[in-house]
Amino acid sequence: MTSPVLDRTASSAGSAAVKKKEPLSLLLLALLAVFLLGVRAPSGQVTFRLNDGLDWIKLPDLVLSAGVTGWLLSLLLLAIALYSCFLLYRGRKLPLVYTLIFWAGLVSGLLVWAIGSARSSDISLVNLFSGALALSIPMIFGSLGSSIWFSDPRAGLAARPALTAPRPALADAVRSEAAACSV
């Protein structure tokens, strides 16, 4: 009678390698964020306008210090990355909420850094999101069109039987053509 034991085969070794990717990636990105957002942080204020064109609701502008925000976010990212490495050492996985906080903090920090480094240190979030949506719609339609095109069994190379012939038949055809040319 055998007892259930942990199987330490190649599949579990492969999953251990996958577990190492996330903490090391987060640590590398956090160190890059410390350098970029903290050490190379722009001086001055960054203003996020929240209500462009919205007359029925008035939201105040969000004014942040680029240096302080950069240091706080980079230290938060570094803390999450170090916690992820600690959990890796303990054999556990980082919860998803920490990963989401890490990526939201990284994107926010890069946004503050980019706006603080620009000539004009204020931006409308409404215009930013509408521009992102306007640029992403053609890409979404293009990817959907290609997925519909390639999911059709008659599309692509399947519509051309000469190109999809099995290799032995194609090789025989090439040999017969070569034999005809050499005579």
N, C-alpha and C positions, 0 to 999 in steps of 0.2 A: 504494500500500500504506500502510495507516495503522498507526501504532504504538499500543499500549494506553496511554491517558493517563487521569489522574484526571478524572472527570466533575464539573465544578464547576457543577452545575445547581441548581435550586430544592430538589431533594431533599437534596443535600449541605448546602445552607445551612440547611435545616430541622433536619438532624441536629446541626449546630453549635449551634443554639439549644437543642436538648435537652441537649447536653453542658454548657451553661452553667448549666442549672437546678440540677443536683446540687451543684456546688461552692458556688454562691451560697446555696442553701438550707442546706447544712451550715455555711457561715460565719455566716449569720444565726442559726441555732439554737445554734451554739457561742458567739456573743456573748451571746445570751440566757442561755445556761447559765452563762457567766462572771458575769453580773450576778446571776442567781438563785441559783446554787449556790455561787458564790464570795463575792461582795460581800454578799449578803443571807443568807448561810448561818446556820443556827441554831447556837447554842452548846450544848455538851453532847455526851453520848454517845447513840448509837443502837444498840439491841440487837435482833438478829434471832435469834429462837428457832427452831432447826432441827428439833426433835424433839418436837412436841406429839403425845401419844398413841402414840408409838412406843416400846414397852417393850423390844423385842428388839435395838434399836441405840440407843446413846447418842451423840449428837453435841453438842459444846460450843456454847454460844451465841456468835454472831459479834457482837462489840462494836466499833463504829467511831466515831471522832470525826466529828461531822457537818461541822464546818468544814474539817478537813484532807481528808476524803473529797470534799467539795464542790469544794475548790480543785484537788485532784489530777485528779478526773474532768473538771472544766471545762477545765483546761489540756490534758488528753489530747484532748478534743473539739476544742479550738482548734487543736492541732497537726495533727490529722487534716484539719480543714477547710482549714488553710493549705497542707498537702501536696496536697490536692485542687485548690486554686487554682493551685498550682505546676504540677501535672500538666496542668491545663487550658491554662496558658500554653505548655507544651511540646507540646500537641496530643495528649495521651494521656488515657485514662480511668482513674478511680480503681478499683483492684481491689476485688472484692466483699468480701473479708475486712476491709478497712478500713471499708467501709460498715457491715458487721455489728458491728464493734467500736464504731463511733460510736453506733449505735442502742442497743446493749447498755449502753454507758457512760451515754448520756442517760437511759435508763429507770432504771438503777441510781441515778444521781445524783438524779433526781426522786423516787425512792422514799426515799432517805436524807433528802432535803430535807423531804418531806412528813411523814415519821415524826418527824424532829427538830423540826419545827414544831408537832407535836401535843402534847396534854396529857401523854399517856403515850408515852414514847420507846422502847417495845419492842413488837415485833409478832411473831407466829408466822407463819412462811412457809407452814406447812402449812395453817393456817386461811385465809391470804390466797389461796393457790392453789385450795383447795377452794371458797371463796366465788366466785372468778372463774369456776371451772368451773360452779358451780351457776347463776350469772347468765347464762352464755353458752349453755347448753343450749337454753333457749326461743328465743333468737335464731337459733341454728343450725337448729332444727326449723322455725321460721317461714320462714327463707330457703329451706330445702329444699322446704318445702311450696309456696311461691310459684313456685319454679323448676319443680316438677312440674306445678303448675296451668297455668302459661303455656306449657309445652312440649306440652301436650295440644292437638291441632288443633281439638278441639271445645270448648275452654274459652274463657272470656272473650267477646269480641265476635264471634268466629267462630260461636258458638252462636246468635247473633241475626241472621238474615239481613236484617232490616229496617234494622238499624244499619250493616251492612257493605255496603249497596248502593253501586254505583258512583256517583260524583258527578253525571254527566249524567242518569242515571235519577232520582236524588233531586231534581235541579233541575227536571226535567220534571214530576215529581209535585207539587212545590211550585207551579209555574206553573199546572197544571191545577186545583189546589185554589184558588188565588187567582182564577182565571178563574171558577170555579164560585161563589165567594163574591161576586164583583162583579156577577153577573147579577141 
